[in-house]
């Protein structure tokens, strides 16, 4: 299981939400280069591959601020 503090969420300015988490046991090293495997999630709502980003935000002129996000701590 991945601890919440091991997950990094980065909202890129005018772009996707990038989620980085450590590769889990059983994942191929080829499928997860490096210590973290990034996933880009759509924030503009126009991606044809929703919920993942396909770059459409650039075509539609999506605007949003950048932010470093944290998952809430559980009790």
mmCIF file of the N, C-alpha and C atoms, coordinates in Angstrom:
data_MODEL
# 
_entry.id   MODEL 
# 
loop_
_atom_site.group_PDB 
_atom_site.id 
_atom_site.type_symbol 
_atom_site.label_atom_id 
_atom_site.label_alt_id 
_atom_site.label_comp_id 
_atom_site.label_asym_id 
_atom_site.label_entity_id 
_atom_site.label_seq_id 
_atom_site.pdbx_PDB_ins_code 
_atom_site.Cartn_x 
_atom_site.Cartn_y 
_atom_site.Cartn_z 
_atom_site.occupancy 
_atom_site.B_iso_or_equiv 
_atom_site.pdbx_formal_charge 
_atom_site.auth_seq_id 
_atom_site.auth_comp_id 
_atom_site.auth_asym_id 
_atom_site.auth_atom_id 
_atom_site.pdbx_PDB_model_num 
ATOM 1   N N  . UNK A 1 1  ? 0.844   -1.178 0.000   1.00 0.00 ? 1  UNK A N  1 
ATOM 2   C CA . UNK A 1 1  ? 0.000   0.000  0.000   1.00 0.00 ? 1  UNK A CA 1 
ATOM 3   C C  . UNK A 1 1  ? 0.891   1.244  0.000   1.00 0.00 ? 1  UNK A C  1 
ATOM 4   N N  . UNK A 1 2  ? 0.481   2.282  -0.725  1.00 0.00 ? 2  UNK A N  1 
ATOM 5   C CA . UNK A 1 2  ? 1.244   3.515  -0.835  1.00 0.00 ? 2  UNK A CA 1 
ATOM 6   C C  . UNK A 1 2  ? 0.756   4.504  0.219   1.00 0.00 ? 2  UNK A C  1 
ATOM 7   N N  . UNK A 1 3  ? 1.673   5.067  0.993   1.00 0.00 ? 3  UNK A N  1 
ATOM 8   C CA . UNK A 1 3  ? 1.308   6.064  2.002   1.00 0.00 ? 3  UNK A CA 1 
ATOM 9   C C  . UNK A 1 3  ? 0.932   7.374  1.315   1.00 0.00 ? 3  UNK A C  1 
ATOM 10  N N  . UNK A 1 4  ? -0.012  8.099  1.906   1.00 0.00 ? 4  UNK A N  1 
ATOM 11  C CA . UNK A 1 4  ? -0.454  9.357  1.310   1.00 0.00 ? 4  UNK A CA 1 
ATOM 12  C C  . UNK A 1 4  ? 0.684   10.345 1.129   1.00 0.00 ? 4  UNK A C  1 
ATOM 13  N N  . UNK A 1 5  ? 1.640   10.359 2.055   1.00 0.00 ? 5  UNK A N  1 
ATOM 14  C CA . UNK A 1 5  ? 2.734   11.326 1.940   1.00 0.00 ? 5  UNK A CA 1 
ATOM 15  C C  . UNK A 1 5  ? 3.719   10.942 0.838   1.00 0.00 ? 5  UNK A C  1 
ATOM 16  N N  . UNK A 1 6  ? 3.563   9.744  0.235   1.00 0.00 ? 6  UNK A N  1 
ATOM 17  C CA . UNK A 1 6  ? 4.387   9.341  -0.896  1.00 0.00 ? 6  UNK A CA 1 
ATOM 18  C C  . UNK A 1 6  ? 3.789   9.781  -2.225  1.00 0.00 ? 6  UNK A C  1 
ATOM 19  N N  . UNK A 1 7  ? 2.538   10.237 -2.224  1.00 0.00 ? 7  UNK A N  1 
ATOM 20  C CA . UNK A 1 7  ? 1.853   10.674 -3.437  1.00 0.00 ? 7  UNK A CA 1 
ATOM 21  C C  . UNK A 1 7  ? 2.035   12.182 -3.584  1.00 0.00 ? 7  UNK A C  1 
ATOM 22  N N  . UNK A 1 8  ? 2.453   12.612 -4.771  1.00 0.00 ? 8  UNK A N  1 
ATOM 23  C CA . UNK A 1 8  ? 2.648   14.036 -5.055  1.00 0.00 ? 8  UNK A CA 1 
ATOM 24  C C  . UNK A 1 8  ? 1.656   14.470 -6.118  1.00 0.00 ? 8  UNK A C  1 
ATOM 25  N N  . UNK A 1 9  ? 0.931   15.556 -5.848  1.00 0.00 ? 9  UNK A N  1 
ATOM 26  C CA . UNK A 1 9  ? -0.035  16.118 -6.790  1.00 0.00 ? 9  UNK A CA 1 
ATOM 27  C C  . UNK A 1 9  ? 0.447   17.507 -7.193  1.00 0.00 ? 9  UNK A C  1 
ATOM 28  N N  . UNK A 1 10 ? 0.577   17.732 -8.495  1.00 0.00 ? 10 UNK A N  1 
ATOM 29  C CA . UNK A 1 10 ? 1.017   19.023 -8.995  1.00 0.00 ? 10 UNK A CA 1 
ATOM 30  C C  . UNK A 1 10 ? 0.071   19.471 -10.094 1.00 0.00 ? 10 UNK A C  1 
ATOM 31  N N  . UNK A 1 11 ? -0.599  20.593 -9.869  1.00 0.00 ? 11 UNK A N  1 
ATOM 32  C CA . UNK A 1 11 ? -1.460  21.181 -10.895 1.00 0.00 ? 11 UNK A CA 1 
ATOM 33  C C  . UNK A 1 11 ? -0.592  22.147 -11.698 1.00 0.00 ? 11 UNK A C  1 
ATOM 34  N N  . UNK A 1 12 ? -0.374  21.824 -12.979 1.00 0.00 ? 12 UNK A N  1 
ATOM 35  C CA . UNK A 1 12 ? 0.450   22.679 -13.821 1.00 0.00 ? 12 UNK A CA 1 
ATOM 36  C C  . UNK A 1 12 ? -0.357  23.853 -14.354 1.00 0.00 ? 12 UNK A C  1 
ATOM 37  N N  . UNK A 1 13 ? 0.283   25.017 -14.407 1.00 0.00 ? 13 UNK A N  1 
ATOM 38  C CA . UNK A 1 13 ? -0.393  26.220 -14.900 1.00 0.00 ? 13 UNK A CA 1 
ATOM 39  C C  . UNK A 1 13 ? -0.932  25.951 -16.301 1.00 0.00 ? 13 UNK A C  1 
ATOM 40  N N  . UNK A 1 14 ? -2.207  26.218 -16.470 1.00 0.00 ? 14 UNK A N  1 
ATOM 41  C CA . UNK A 1 14 ? -2.901  26.045 -17.750 1.00 0.00 ? 14 UNK A CA 1 
ATOM 42  C C  . UNK A 1 14 ? -2.807  24.617 -18.284 1.00 0.00 ? 14 UNK A C  1 
ATOM 43  N N  . UNK A 1 15 ? -2.612  23.639 -17.401 1.00 0.00 ? 15 UNK A N  1 
ATOM 44  C CA . UNK A 1 15 ? -2.451  22.261 -17.855 1.00 0.00 ? 15 UNK A CA 1 
ATOM 45  C C  . UNK A 1 15 ? -3.038  21.240 -16.904 1.00 0.00 ? 15 UNK A C  1 
ATOM 46  N N  . UNK A 1 16 ? -2.535  20.020 -16.990 1.00 0.00 ? 16 UNK A N  1 
ATOM 47  C CA . UNK A 1 16 ? -3.111  18.905 -16.242 1.00 0.00 ? 16 UNK A CA 1 
ATOM 48  C C  . UNK A 1 16 ? -2.699  18.861 -14.772 1.00 0.00 ? 16 UNK A C  1 
ATOM 49  N N  . UNK A 1 17 ? -3.326  17.962 -14.068 1.00 0.00 ? 17 UNK A N  1 
ATOM 50  C CA . UNK A 1 17 ? -2.951  17.619 -12.702 1.00 0.00 ? 17 UNK A CA 1 
ATOM 51  C C  . UNK A 1 17 ? -2.055  16.401 -12.816 1.00 0.00 ? 17 UNK A C  1 
ATOM 52  N N  . UNK A 1 18 ? -0.809  16.527 -12.395 1.00 0.00 ? 18 UNK A N  1 
ATOM 53  C CA . UNK A 1 18 ? 0.132   15.411 -12.478 1.00 0.00 ? 18 UNK A CA 1 
ATOM 54  C C  . UNK A 1 18 ? 0.176   14.705 -11.133 1.00 0.00 ? 18 UNK A C  1 
ATOM 55  N N  . UNK A 1 19 ? -0.058  13.405 -11.157 1.00 0.00 ? 19 UNK A N  1 
ATOM 56  C CA . UNK A 1 19 ? -0.045  12.574 -9.951  1.00 0.00 ? 19 UNK A CA 1 
ATOM 57  C C  . UNK A 1 19 ? 1.178   11.675 -10.041 1.00 0.00 ? 19 UNK A C  1 
ATOM 58  N N  . UNK A 1 20 ? 2.028   11.749 -9.015  1.00 0.00 ? 20 UNK A N  1 
ATOM 59  C CA . UNK A 1 20 ? 3.219   10.897 -8.953  1.00 0.00 ? 20 UNK A CA 1 
ATOM 60  C C  . UNK A 1 20 ? 3.129   10.037 -7.702  1.00 0.00 ? 20 UNK A C  1 
ATOM 61  N N  . UNK A 1 21 ? 3.363   8.736  -7.888  1.00 0.00 ? 21 UNK A N  1 
ATOM 62  C CA . UNK A 1 21 ? 3.349   7.804  -6.757  1.00 0.00 ? 21 UNK A CA 1 
ATOM 63  C C  . UNK A 1 21 ? 4.419   6.763  -6.998  1.00 0.00 ? 21 UNK A C  1 
ATOM 64  N N  . UNK A 1 22 ? 4.984   6.210  -5.943  1.00 0.00 ? 22 UNK A N  1 
ATOM 65  C CA . UNK A 1 22 ? 5.997   5.171  -6.114  1.00 0.00 ? 22 UNK A CA 1 
ATOM 66  C C  . UNK A 1 22 ? 5.416   3.968  -6.845  1.00 0.00 ? 22 UNK A C  1 
ATOM 67  N N  . UNK A 1 23 ? 6.249   3.289  -7.619  1.00 0.00 ? 23 UNK A N  1 
ATOM 68  C CA . UNK A 1 23 ? 5.825   2.051  -8.262  1.00 0.00 ? 23 UNK A CA 1 
ATOM 69  C C  . UNK A 1 23 ? 5.516   1.043  -7.171  1.00 0.00 ? 23 UNK A C  1 
ATOM 70  N N  . UNK A 1 24 ? 4.480   0.271  -7.368  1.00 0.00 ? 24 UNK A N  1 
ATOM 71  C CA . UNK A 1 24 ? 4.101   -0.717 -6.365  1.00 0.00 ? 24 UNK A CA 1 
ATOM 72  C C  . UNK A 1 24 ? 4.716   -2.063 -6.697  1.00 0.00 ? 24 UNK A C  1 
ATOM 73  N N  . UNK A 1 25 ? 4.755   -2.917 -5.721  1.00 0.00 ? 25 UNK A N  1 
ATOM 74  C CA . UNK A 1 25 ? 5.308   -4.251 -5.899  1.00 0.00 ? 25 UNK A CA 1 
ATOM 75  C C  . UNK A 1 25 ? 4.532   -4.967 -7.002  1.00 0.00 ? 25 UNK A C  1 
ATOM 76  N N  . UNK A 1 26 ? 5.244   -5.593 -7.912  1.00 0.00 ? 26 UNK A N  1 
ATOM 77  C CA . UNK A 1 26 ? 4.586   -6.306 -8.990  1.00 0.00 ? 26 UNK A CA 1 
ATOM 78  C C  . UNK A 1 26 ? 4.501   -5.512 -10.279 1.00 0.00 ? 26 UNK A C  1 
ATOM 79  N N  . UNK A 1 27 ? 4.775   -4.204 -10.243 1.00 0.00 ? 27 UNK A N  1 
ATOM 80  C CA . UNK A 1 27 ? 4.789   -3.412 -11.461 1.00 0.00 ? 27 UNK A CA 1 
ATOM 81  C C  . UNK A 1 27 ? 6.125   -3.596 -12.164 1.00 0.00 ? 27 UNK A C  1 
ATOM 82  N N  . UNK A 1 28 ? 6.089   -3.690 -13.455 1.00 0.00 ? 28 UNK A N  1 
ATOM 83  C CA . UNK A 1 28 ? 7.302   -3.871 -14.246 1.00 0.00 ? 28 UNK A CA 1 
ATOM 84  C C  . UNK A 1 28 ? 8.150   -2.615 -14.213 1.00 0.00 ? 28 UNK A C  1 
ATOM 85  N N  . UNK A 1 29 ? 9.452   -2.780 -14.159 1.00 0.00 ? 29 UNK A N  1 
ATOM 86  C CA . UNK A 1 29 ? 10.364  -1.639 -14.210 1.00 0.00 ? 29 UNK A CA 1 
ATOM 87  C C  . UNK A 1 29 ? 10.234  -0.917 -15.541 1.00 0.00 ? 29 UNK A C  1 
ATOM 88  N N  . UNK A 1 30 ? 9.849   -1.639 -16.605 1.00 0.00 ? 30 UNK A N  1 
ATOM 89  C CA . UNK A 1 30 ? 9.656   -1.005 -17.914 1.00 0.00 ? 30 UNK A CA 1 
ATOM 90  C C  . UNK A 1 30 ? 8.425   -0.104 -17.914 1.00 0.00 ? 30 UNK A C  1 
ATOM 91  N N  . UNK A 1 31 ? 7.398   -0.483 -17.158 1.00 0.00 ? 31 UNK A N  1 
ATOM 92  C CA . UNK A 1 31 ? 6.171   0.306  -17.113 1.00 0.00 ? 31 UNK A CA 1 
ATOM 93  C C  . UNK A 1 31 ? 6.306   1.502  -16.180 1.00 0.00 ? 31 UNK A C  1 
ATOM 94  N N  . UNK A 1 32 ? 7.306   1.477  -15.321 1.00 0.00 ? 32 UNK A N  1 
ATOM 95  C CA . UNK A 1 32 ? 7.455   2.553  -14.339 1.00 0.00 ? 32 UNK A CA 1 
ATOM 96  C C  . UNK A 1 32 ? 8.904   3.003  -14.282 1.00 0.00 ? 32 UNK A C  1 
ATOM 97  N N  . UNK A 1 33 ? 9.364   3.787  -15.286 1.00 0.00 ? 33 UNK A N  1 
ATOM 98  C CA . UNK A 1 33 ? 10.751  4.238  -15.242 1.00 0.00 ? 33 UNK A CA 1 
ATOM 99  C C  . UNK A 1 33 ? 10.981  5.176  -14.067 1.00 0.00 ? 33 UNK A C  1 
ATOM 100 N N  . UNK A 1 34 ? 12.071  4.983  -13.369 1.00 0.00 ? 34 UNK A N  1 
ATOM 101 C CA . UNK A 1 34 ? 12.369  5.827  -12.222 1.00 0.00 ? 34 UNK A CA 1 
ATOM 102 C C  . UNK A 1 34 ? 11.566  5.412  -11.007 1.00 0.00 ? 34 UNK A C  1 
ATOM 103 N N  . UNK A 1 35 ? 11.742  6.128  -9.902  1.00 0.00 ? 35 UNK A N  1 
ATOM 104 C CA . UNK A 1 35 ? 11.085  5.747  -8.658  1.00 0.00 ? 35 UNK A CA 1 
ATOM 105 C C  . UNK A 1 35 ? 9.602   6.098  -8.600  1.00 0.00 ? 35 UNK A C  1 
ATOM 106 N N  . UNK A 1 36 ? 9.133   6.976  -9.493  1.00 0.00 ? 36 UNK A N  1 
ATOM 107 C CA . UNK A 1 36 ? 7.724   7.376  -9.474  1.00 0.00 ? 36 UNK A CA 1 
ATOM 108 C C  . UNK A 1 36 ? 7.134   7.228  -10.864 1.00 0.00 ? 36 UNK A C  1 
ATOM 109 N N  . UNK A 1 37 ? 5.866   6.888  -10.922 1.00 0.00 ? 37 UNK A N  1 
ATOM 110 C CA . UNK A 1 37 ? 5.178   6.769  -12.206 1.00 0.00 ? 37 UNK A CA 1 
ATOM 111 C C  . UNK A 1 37 ? 4.167   7.911  -12.315 1.00 0.00 ? 37 UNK A C  1 
ATOM 112 N N  . UNK A 1 38 ? 4.357   8.859  -13.207 1.00 0.00 ? 38 UNK A N  1 
ATOM 113 C CA . UNK A 1 38 ? 3.422   9.973  -13.297 1.00 0.00 ? 38 UNK A CA 1 
ATOM 114 C C  . UNK A 1 38 ? 2.185   9.635  -14.122 1.00 0.00 ? 38 UNK A C  1 
ATOM 115 N N  . UNK A 1 39 ? 1.062   10.222 -13.731 1.00 0.00 ? 39 UNK A N  1 
ATOM 116 C CA . UNK A 1 39 ? -0.187  10.134 -14.473 1.00 0.00 ? 39 UNK A CA 1 
ATOM 117 C C  . UNK A 1 39 ? -0.699  11.557 -14.613 1.00 0.00 ? 39 UNK A C  1 
ATOM 118 N N  . UNK A 1 40 ? -1.010  11.985 -15.839 1.00 0.00 ? 40 UNK A N  1 
ATOM 119 C CA . UNK A 1 40 ? -1.535  13.332 -16.076 1.00 0.00 ? 40 UNK A CA 1 
ATOM 120 C C  . UNK A 1 40 ? -3.054  13.253 -16.184 1.00 0.00 ? 40 UNK A C  1 
ATOM 121 N N  . UNK A 1 41 ? -3.750  13.941 -15.272 1.00 0.00 ? 41 UNK A N  1 
ATOM 122 C CA . UNK A 1 41 ? -5.206  13.957 -15.274 1.00 0.00 ? 41 UNK A CA 1 
ATOM 123 C C  . UNK A 1 41 ? -5.716  15.265 -15.864 1.00 0.00 ? 41 UNK A C  1 
ATOM 124 N N  . UNK A 1 42 ? -6.770  15.175 -16.666 1.00 0.00 ? 42 UNK A N  1 
ATOM 125 C CA . UNK A 1 42 ? -7.368  16.333 -17.336 1.00 0.00 ? 42 UNK A CA 1 
ATOM 126 C C  . UNK A 1 42 ? -8.006  17.285 -16.321 1.00 0.00 ? 42 UNK A C  1 
ATOM 127 N N  . UNK A 1 43 ? -7.731  18.588 -16.480 1.00 0.00 ? 43 UNK A N  1 
ATOM 128 C CA . UNK A 1 43 ? -8.409  19.604 -15.670 1.00 0.00 ? 43 UNK A CA 1 
ATOM 129 C C  . UNK A 1 43 ? -9.333  20.463 -16.520 1.00 0.00 ? 43 UNK A C  1 
ATOM 130 N N  . UNK A 1 44 ? -9.193  20.416 -17.856 1.00 0.00 ? 44 UNK A N  1 
ATOM 131 C CA . UNK A 1 44 ? -10.015 21.286 -18.705 1.00 0.00 ? 44 UNK A CA 1 
ATOM 132 C C  . UNK A 1 44 ? -11.371 20.669 -19.026 1.00 0.00 ? 44 UNK A C  1 
ATOM 133 N N  . UNK A 1 45 ? -11.483 19.338 -18.884 1.00 0.00 ? 45 UNK A N  1 
ATOM 134 C CA . UNK A 1 45 ? -12.750 18.670 -19.157 1.00 0.00 ? 45 UNK A CA 1 
ATOM 135 C C  . UNK A 1 45 ? -12.994 18.371 -20.629 1.00 0.00 ? 45 UNK A C  1 
ATOM 136 N N  . UNK A 1 46 ? -12.032 18.622 -21.489 1.00 0.00 ? 46 UNK A N  1 
ATOM 137 C CA . UNK A 1 46 ? -12.220 18.437 -22.930 1.00 0.00 ? 46 UNK A CA 1 
ATOM 138 C C  . UNK A 1 46 ? -11.438 17.261 -23.512 1.00 0.00 ? 46 UNK A C  1 
ATOM 139 N N  . UNK A 1 47 ? -10.662 16.555 -22.710 1.00 0.00 ? 47 UNK A N  1 
ATOM 140 C CA . UNK A 1 47 ? -9.829  15.458 -23.195 1.00 0.00 ? 47 UNK A CA 1 
ATOM 141 C C  . UNK A 1 47 ? -10.674 14.329 -23.779 1.00 0.00 ? 47 UNK A C  1 
ATOM 142 N N  . UNK A 1 48 ? -10.251 13.808 -24.913 1.00 0.00 ? 48 UNK A N  1 
ATOM 143 C CA . UNK A 1 48 ? -10.927 12.647 -25.500 1.00 0.00 ? 48 UNK A CA 1 
ATOM 144 C C  . UNK A 1 48 ? -10.528 11.366 -24.785 1.00 0.00 ? 48 UNK A C  1 
ATOM 145 N N  . UNK A 1 49 ? -9.487  11.444 -23.977 1.00 0.00 ? 49 UNK A N  1 
ATOM 146 C CA . UNK A 1 49 ? -9.021  10.290 -23.198 1.00 0.00 ? 49 UNK A CA 1 
ATOM 147 C C  . UNK A 1 49 ? -9.375  10.448 -21.723 1.00 0.00 ? 49 UNK A C  1 
ATOM 148 N N  . UNK A 1 50 ? -10.362 11.295 -21.426 1.00 0.00 ? 50 UNK A N  1 
ATOM 149 C CA . UNK A 1 50 ? -10.725 11.593 -20.054 1.00 0.00 ? 50 UNK A CA 1 
ATOM 150 C C  . UNK A 1 50 ? -10.856 10.307 -19.260 1.00 0.00 ? 50 UNK A C  1 
ATOM 151 N N  . UNK A 1 51 ? -10.317 10.223 -18.066 1.00 0.00 ? 51 UNK A N  1 
ATOM 152 C CA . UNK A 1 51 ? -9.840  11.289 -17.191 1.00 0.00 ? 51 UNK A CA 1 
ATOM 153 C C  . UNK A 1 51 ? -8.379  11.672 -17.397 1.00 0.00 ? 51 UNK A C  1 
ATOM 154 N N  . UNK A 1 52 ? -7.688  11.016 -18.338 1.00 0.00 ? 52 UNK A N  1 
ATOM 155 C CA . UNK A 1 52 ? -6.292  11.386 -18.557 1.00 0.00 ? 52 UNK A CA 1 
ATOM 156 C C  . UNK A 1 52 ? -6.192  12.542 -19.547 1.00 0.00 ? 52 UNK A C  1 
ATOM 157 N N  . UNK A 1 53 ? -5.100  13.260 -19.468 1.00 0.00 ? 53 UNK A N  1 
ATOM 158 C CA . UNK A 1 53 ? -4.860  14.418 -20.322 1.00 0.00 ? 53 UNK A CA 1 
ATOM 159 C C  . UNK A 1 53 ? -4.366  13.975 -21.694 1.00 0.00 ? 53 UNK A C  1 
ATOM 160 N N  . UNK A 1 54 ? -4.894  14.601 -22.745 1.00 0.00 ? 54 UNK A N  1 
ATOM 161 C CA . UNK A 1 54 ? -4.412  14.328 -24.097 1.00 0.00 ? 54 UNK A CA 1 
ATOM 162 C C  . UNK A 1 54 ? -3.849  15.590 -24.767 1.00 0.00 ? 54 UNK A C  1 
ATOM 163 N N  . UNK A 1 55 ? -3.697  16.678 -23.996 1.00 0.00 ? 55 UNK A N  1 
ATOM 164 C CA . UNK A 1 55 ? -3.133  17.913 -24.530 1.00 0.00 ? 55 UNK A CA 1 
ATOM 165 C C  . UNK A 1 55 ? -4.154  18.875 -25.095 1.00 0.00 ? 55 UNK A C  1 
ATOM 166 N N  . UNK A 1 56 ? -5.430  18.531 -25.063 1.00 0.00 ? 56 UNK A N  1 
ATOM 167 C CA . UNK A 1 56 ? -6.480  19.386 -25.616 1.00 0.00 ? 56 UNK A CA 1 
ATOM 168 C C  . UNK A 1 56 ? -6.534  20.747 -24.933 1.00 0.00 ? 56 UNK A C  1 
ATOM 169 N N  . UNK A 1 57 ? -6.085  20.833 -23.683 1.00 0.00 ? 57 UNK A N  1 
ATOM 170 C CA . UNK A 1 57 ? -6.119  22.110 -22.955 1.00 0.00 ? 57 UNK A CA 1 
ATOM 171 C C  . UNK A 1 57 ? -5.393  23.208 -23.728 1.00 0.00 ? 57 UNK A C  1 
ATOM 172 N N  . UNK A 1 58 ? -4.373  22.854 -24.487 1.00 0.00 ? 58 UNK A N  1 
ATOM 173 C CA . UNK A 1 58 ? -3.636  23.842 -25.284 1.00 0.00 ? 58 UNK A CA 1 
ATOM 174 C C  . UNK A 1 58 ? -4.489  24.377 -26.428 1.00 0.00 ? 58 UNK A C  1 
ATOM 175 N N  . UNK A 1 59 ? -5.286  23.501 -27.031 1.00 0.00 ? 59 UNK A N  1 
ATOM 176 C CA . UNK A 1 59 ? -6.133  23.896 -28.160 1.00 0.00 ? 59 UNK A CA 1 
ATOM 177 C C  . UNK A 1 59 ? -7.326  24.749 -27.744 1.00 0.00 ? 59 UNK A C  1 
ATOM 178 N N  . UNK A 1 60 ? -7.878  24.476 -26.558 1.00 0.00 ? 60 UNK A N  1 
ATOM 179 C CA . UNK A 1 60 ? -9.084  25.182 -26.124 1.00 0.00 ? 60 UNK A CA 1 
ATOM 180 C C  . UNK A 1 60 ? -8.779  26.421 -25.283 1.00 0.00 ? 60 UNK A C  1 
ATOM 181 N N  . UNK A 1 61 ? -7.497  26.691 -25.036 1.00 0.00 ? 61 UNK A N  1 
ATOM 182 C CA . UNK A 1 61 ? -7.121  27.879 -24.271 1.00 0.00 ? 61 UNK A CA 1 
ATOM 183 C C  . UNK A 1 61 ? -7.453  27.793 -22.793 1.00 0.00 ? 61 UNK A C  1 
ATOM 184 N N  . UNK A 1 62 ? -7.367  26.604 -22.235 1.00 0.00 ? 62 UNK A N  1 
ATOM 185 C CA . UNK A 1 62 ? -7.655  26.406 -20.809 1.00 0.00 ? 62 UNK A CA 1 
ATOM 186 C C  . UNK A 1 62 ? -6.701  27.234 -19.961 1.00 0.00 ? 62 UNK A C  1 
ATOM 187 N N  . UNK A 1 63 ? -7.249  27.903 -18.953 1.00 0.00 ? 63 UNK A N  1 
ATOM 188 C CA . UNK A 1 63 ? -6.448  28.717 -18.034 1.00 0.00 ? 63 UNK A CA 1 
ATOM 189 C C  . UNK A 1 63 ? -6.766  28.319 -16.596 1.00 0.00 ? 63 UNK A C  1 
ATOM 190 N N  . UNK A 1 64 ? -5.712  28.047 -15.841 1.00 0.00 ? 64 UNK A N  1 
ATOM 191 C CA . UNK A 1 64 ? -5.844  27.713 -14.423 1.00 0.00 ? 64 UNK A CA 1 
ATOM 192 C C  . UNK A 1 64 ? -4.483  27.919 -13.769 1.00 0.00 ? 64 UNK A C  1 
ATOM 193 N N  . UNK A 1 65 ? -4.464  28.269 -12.498 1.00 0.00 ? 65 UNK A N  1 
ATOM 194 C CA . UNK A 1 65 ? -3.189  28.487 -11.813 1.00 0.00 ? 65 UNK A CA 1 
ATOM 195 C C  . UNK A 1 65 ? -2.470  27.180 -11.502 1.00 0.00 ? 65 UNK A C  1 
ATOM 196 N N  . UNK A 1 66 ? -1.182  27.299 -11.288 1.00 0.00 ? 66 UNK A N  1 
ATOM 197 C CA . UNK A 1 66 ? -0.375  26.162 -10.834 1.00 0.00 ? 66 UNK A CA 1 
ATOM 198 C C  . UNK A 1 66 ? -0.553  26.017 -9.327  1.00 0.00 ? 66 UNK A C  1 
ATOM 199 N N  . UNK A 1 67 ? -0.392  24.810 -8.830  1.00 0.00 ? 67 UNK A N  1 
ATOM 200 C CA . UNK A 1 67 ? -0.506  24.579 -7.390  1.00 0.00 ? 67 UNK A CA 1 
ATOM 201 C C  . UNK A 1 67 ? 0.130   23.251 -7.019  1.00 0.00 ? 67 UNK A C  1 
ATOM 202 N N  . UNK A 1 68 ? 0.688   23.205 -5.832  1.00 0.00 ? 68 UNK A N  1 
ATOM 203 C CA . UNK A 1 68 ? 1.184   21.959 -5.257  1.00 0.00 ? 68 UNK A CA 1 
ATOM 204 C C  . UNK A 1 68 ? 0.111   21.528 -4.260  1.00 0.00 ? 68 UNK A C  1 
ATOM 205 N N  . UNK A 1 69 ? -0.472  20.358 -4.450  1.00 0.00 ? 69 UNK A N  1 
ATOM 206 C CA . UNK A 1 69 ? -1.594  19.919 -3.629  1.00 0.00 ? 69 UNK A CA 1 
ATOM 207 C C  . UNK A 1 69 ? -1.170  18.792 -2.707  1.00 0.00 ? 69 UNK A C  1 
ATOM 208 N N  . UNK A 1 70 ? -1.865  18.673 -1.585  1.00 0.00 ? 70 UNK A N  1 
ATOM 209 C CA . UNK A 1 70 ? -1.598  17.593 -0.627  1.00 0.00 ? 70 UNK A CA 1 
ATOM 210 C C  . UNK A 1 70 ? -2.883  16.847 -0.339  1.00 0.00 ? 70 UNK A C  1 
ATOM 211 N N  . UNK A 1 71 ? -2.747  15.548 -0.147  1.00 0.00 ? 71 UNK A N  1 
ATOM 212 C CA . UNK A 1 71 ? -3.907  14.750 0.262   1.00 0.00 ? 71 UNK A CA 1 
ATOM 213 C C  . UNK A 1 71 ? -4.173  15.001 1.736   1.00 0.00 ? 71 UNK A C  1 
ATOM 214 N N  . UNK A 1 72 ? -5.429  15.038 2.147   1.00 0.00 ? 72 UNK A N  1 
ATOM 215 C CA . UNK A 1 72 ? -5.734  15.248 3.565   1.00 0.00 ? 72 UNK A CA 1 
ATOM 216 C C  . UNK A 1 72 ? -5.253  14.074 4.396   1.00 0.00 ? 72 UNK A C  1 
ATOM 217 N N  . UNK A 1 73 ? -4.790  14.365 5.584   1.00 0.00 ? 73 UNK A N  1 
ATOM 218 C CA . UNK A 1 73 ? -4.353  13.314 6.510   1.00 0.00 ? 73 UNK A CA 1 
ATOM 219 C C  . UNK A 1 73 ? -5.557  12.573 7.022   1.00 0.00 ? 73 UNK A C  1 
ATOM 220 N N  . UNK A 1 74 ? -5.461  11.254 7.114   1.00 0.00 ? 74 UNK A N  1 
ATOM 221 C CA . UNK A 1 74 ? -6.569  10.459 7.655   1.00 0.00 ? 74 UNK A CA 1 
ATOM 222 C C  . UNK A 1 74 ? -6.318  10.225 9.144   1.00 0.00 ? 74 UNK A C  1 
ATOM 223 N N  . UNK A 1 75 ? -7.394  9.979  9.870   1.00 0.00 ? 75 UNK A N  1 
ATOM 224 C CA . UNK A 1 75 ? -7.296  9.757  11.322  1.00 0.00 ? 75 UNK A CA 1 
ATOM 225 C C  . UNK A 1 75 ? -6.875  8.362  11.633  1.00 0.00 ? 75 UNK A C  1 
# 
